[in-house]
């Protein structure tokens, strides 16, 4: 099979803003996607999205998108199919891609849209491998590191432009003569649309109960594997985090009286309970 040429590949930088940190619990409030090929922007898609629930002042303080700004915007159900069509025949690029894909894949799945077949590149993962000397690998830190033009942080379109510029620096480091397959090898951790759909989770009763608990704001009792032992715990799941290193939830632990991480692969059983922490 002939390797994909970087100059001929149409990439699509993608970014979303949300009403909170976790899919299922939070909603998308802005989407931007910018098609880019061989140094040139060739098309773009951008829209505000009206969440079903009002956004908190804390979240508004991060991205600057107020409830008034989205009041007349379309719902995610209205924009997800046009976005899905826009992404066809491109290779998506995003910074901390699992965050964006984690939200969008759920909406695509609920709309009955099949997973996009192309792999996804993450500029956070690529920059970690290619520029380990950077202080950290947050998008705005990399903008400073590369002395790029600063855009408005935490707005979807501006962040896609910053993502493209960081991506260009990654390509320059490896060389334009390399292939898409070479970039995926450097990234090393596969990010594939299909892996972010919830269908596989729904076939596992223990995990489907966790998903329901997040959606309904309920507590759950789990049997959690820790090494060779198993522990019965009462938790309140707060949000789902999709990660190529292993999906997990953040949850309030009744025993430990703190929020901690629980890997889904270690949850053996789960049961909804009504009492609050």
Secondary structure, DSSP 8 states (H G I E B T S, - for coil): ----BTTT--EEEEEEEESSSSBTTB-EEEEEEEEEETTEEEEEEEEE---SS---HHHHHHH---HHHHTTS--HHHHHHHHHHHHTTSEEEETTHHHHHHHHHHHHHHTT-----SBEEEHHHHHHHH-TTSS---HHHHHHHTT-----TT-HHHHHHHHHHHHHHHHHHH-TTSBHHHHHHHH-S--BHHHHSSHHHHTSHHHHHHHHHHHHT-EEEEEEEETTEEEEEEEEEEEEE--TT--EEEEEETTTTEEEEEEGGGEEEEEEE----
